[in-house]
Amino acid sequence: MRTRFLHTEAFRLSAIYAAIFAVSMLVLGGMMLLIADRAFRDQIVQFSQADIAAIQSGYDHEGLHEAREVVQQSMAAPGVSDFFLLQQDGAKVAGNLPAMPSRAGIFTLTSDGREILGVGKFLAPGIYAWSGSDLARARVARREMMQIMAWLFAAAALLASAGGVAVSRSFLRKSDAMARACRAIMDGDLKARIPVRGTQDELDRLAGTINEMLDRIAALMENLRQVTNDIAHDLRTPVSHLRQGLERAREAPADLAQALETAIHKTDEILALFAALLRIAQIEGGARRAAFTAVELAPLLFHMREIFVPVAEAADHALAVEIAQEAEVRGDRALLIQLLSNLIENAILHTPPGTNITLSLARIDGRAALTVSDDGPGVPADEHAKLFQRLYRREASRTHPGYGLGLSMAQAIAELHGAEIGVVPGSAGLAIRIRFPA
């Protein structure tokens, strides 16, 4: 358990980056050593050339005697070349090197085990001068640079390893928190959520997305529980009536035909209820999104008016269309017709005669907004949220046929289209608005 971080992707990535950094440091260090060594040699050559120029100047002005004085002064002065030689016809005149074969140019020679880099020059025929410095200082400098680079490399490797461990442990803490939340949910705690630290990193965004998914699952589970309870409650009455009717038919054979007719009617009601619930479940499944196309909303509203004007007039209602601004959305035309049909039927069925119903289209904050409103008695504000619950029916509506699924289906269709549906507060009567995505 203590070495789990060694097997995390974060640690592996840190190790890869550390290895790349190490190789880069080695390459960079090698190049720096080469550059430093070349610069040191160039400096030795420059000092040597300056010394040779001084010796040449002394010889040009006052002859060999002055050249020898310059050599002796240069040997005593700090910060110049280490070794000098002035010779005439192969015989040493001055300097701290033995006589040697005369050769002009930049070259390296060996004396008493030392490797000396310098410059040789003929001051005049038979007069030769040489100046140079021991390369031991360059080797010392190179060795010091290598030691410094080794320490830097070790420190960088240590920091990279520590960083990899820290990142891996942080990753493990977050992943363990996700795993604990998932296990808690698997154990039945649907309220468990993954902690979000607000760092806005990829794991934080993933945790937020998973929490949203869990909220959605919890809502669906609660919805399923509520639907199960509502179905059990709403089916109790028709099933009880069905059973009572069948019992009466068994006790009074003369009423068998009527009892069977009633039983068939009650069975059809139950089947219609299940068909409506299944239809809502299919819509919420999202399979219809694949068939989305561009839908012009203004022509759709006029089409709905043509369909429902006879029904509205038969119930002594007026149905009008108001277009403030045309709009187009991506969606399923058939489902949008179903949504508007449910809202219009709901307005016709649950408002008194003489009510005016309006289908309006506008743009609100750049989003297409469909509104189905009426000037009827409306619904109390404390019941607005309940209107979209499955199988919910107000007491005033229980005398009308239906199952309390019309607005639930409308909500499912709106959510399938990514739209928001809700009651418009403060409106006269009841106004339900669908706001589509921008």
Secondary structure, 3 states (H helix, E strand, C coil): CCCHHHHCHHHHHHHHHHHHHHHHHHHHHHHHHHHHHHHHHHHHHHHHHHHHHHHHHHHHHHCHHHHHHHHHHHHHCCCCCCEEEEEECCEEEEECCCCCCCCCEEEEEEECCEEEEEEEEEEECCEEEEEEEECHHHHHHHHHHHHHHHHHHHHHHHHHHHHHHHHHHHHHHHHHHHHHHHHHHHCCCCCCCCCCCCCCCHHHHHHHHHHHHHHHHHHHHHHHHHHHHHHHHHHHHHHHHHHHHHHHHHHCHHHHHHHHHHHHHHHHHHHHHHHHHHHHHHHHCCHHHHHCEEEEHHHHHHHHHHHHHHHHHHCCCEEEEEECCCCEEEECHHHHHHHHHHHHHHHHHCCCCCCEEEEEEEEECCEEEEEEEECCCCCCHHHCHHHHCCCCCCHHHCCCCCCCCHHHHHHHHHHHCCCEEEECCCCCCEEEEEECCC
